[in-house]
Amino acid sequence: MNKKTTPTDLFLGVLALLLISVSFYQTWLGLQQIFGPASFVIALVLSLLLLFLCWMLRMAKMEGRPTGSLVGIYIFIASFCFIANFNALYTRFMRTDIYTDELRDINRKFADLENDVESKLSYKYNKVTTQNIEIKKKQLMEQIKDPGNKGIGTRAQSLIRDIERLSGQKIDLLTPVGTDYEDLADRMGNQIDNMISDLSTEERALKTDINNASLKWNKNIQNLLLLSKKEKDDLSQGIIDESLTEYNKLGSRAQTVLGNEKIHFEPAISQTQEVGKIGFAFEHAIKHFGMYQFVVLLGCILLDFVIVIIILLVTNAGAGRNNNGSVFTNKRNGNTLIPNN
């Protein structure tokens, strides 16, 4: 029985080839975390199987044969492609947002550590007064380093008078060494810390180091977030690893200096080290599920499964049984009765 290629066959063949080619590439990328170089071969085999099953499904539908088992096999194989596709697409398009969330979380970690440590230190004044003095001290240190008005100018002197009023103590006006106003700001800050606290040398050094680290990483992270998408993707992991290393060192040091009864520190682990892994993509998508996650999910489903739906819908059952059954193309066989005149 001769079967001619129809426009529908061409359309379905091209559509299947396009969709499964894209699926092949994304599957290859998505499986690299598990299978490495072998992911290319695995993705290719899966894609060829999907193409073959598409052809088998159309032939079975045209010949009126059951398609349930073929559809089941297709769904089983396509599920592996779907998982890998989602991992590849979600990681690619969400990488910058994932890094941004992690960087902002690190800023919060430093701020929480700073507040936690300060709340455990011993001060001469009540909590409200101590907090107000601490706020004014930080403002003073920033004012001293302000490029537009470096040193102890009018605004800095106003802040010093506020601190003296709150503490009831006189503050010495220190002078810079050359043009090193950062050193001057640190020395003024240390002087105020000594006035309001009953801290040991180790506690004072710990407080200063945590404050400096919090300011440094807040500034570095804010500067990084202003860069282009590509630069953020390239630089973020290094900044995350470096900042978390310092955060964990300071947290462990705080627990050692203050004691386990005052502070309990849990080391932080970079979540972005898991970027590119299948488990991380699905876990992150579930935790942050929204419109974007829904669009990626829907896109992956359409990429792997829509071709089967189209084949089943546009193919007429039994259309191939009598492919040459037209009265215009078939020749009649058998004896011809010639009427007698």
Beta strands, then each sheet from edge to edge (+ up, - down):
end
